[in-house]
Amino acid sequence: MKQQIEILDWHHANGGNQTKTAKHFNPIYPNLVLKQPLLSKWLKEEPKWREQWEDMKDMDRNAKRVRQTQHPEVTEMMDLWVTGAMEDGIDLTGEVLRQKWIAFADLAGIPDDE
């Protein structure tokens, strides 16, 4: 949400051109894959995003939800691999992530039925 608000603020401050905004932020946040249709959707939902952002002002806006996982060792391996893959510009599809999880689960000795 922090990134969305930053992008929306920049968009309004720099002429309101959605394509220009996408081109500006794609190198900064390549994992978002910003395109004009996504920005259009965000702009339609902007009042909702801003309200949620304002509601979060008394909380740590940088905090991430902690998610429980059945196999934290695999999750840790995935986190490290995904970070590296994103830095290397690897296209992360659902299938790529599934296959990587299976490979890491094998390394961790997790049975196939889990």
Steps between C-alpha positions, in 0.01 A plus 500: 500500500791733573619460141151563364466825695848609391414428137162674519656806665768519227236452232297799623808716554640433151219569261270202548620303197453129580745372238766748614446391861537132406821571307639698794434229761569181305879527554444586867248220570550242224307235693179706466511493117313829480292568193235757423201268569627419850549868577152571369360241740699646790372849418140376502561344841716786629253626763489151652883470499542842656245424770676174587836679498364766734356233730849350523670824610507392865649162408835409356430551131812304409398191695415185311254240614660196650369190331520158651640227284507129547859474375695811603828360368355480148349847537840639596665335198223636276539851641872500429458353154218739401704800614791389283276413208336843509842669507601289199179590313366144488131475404327356808186317395286282722640190333861609553426562869325163537791314342752684719295420812496132404877503448562669836253267674699205360822653635336546841378139502131584499283208379327543162153476657559823691 
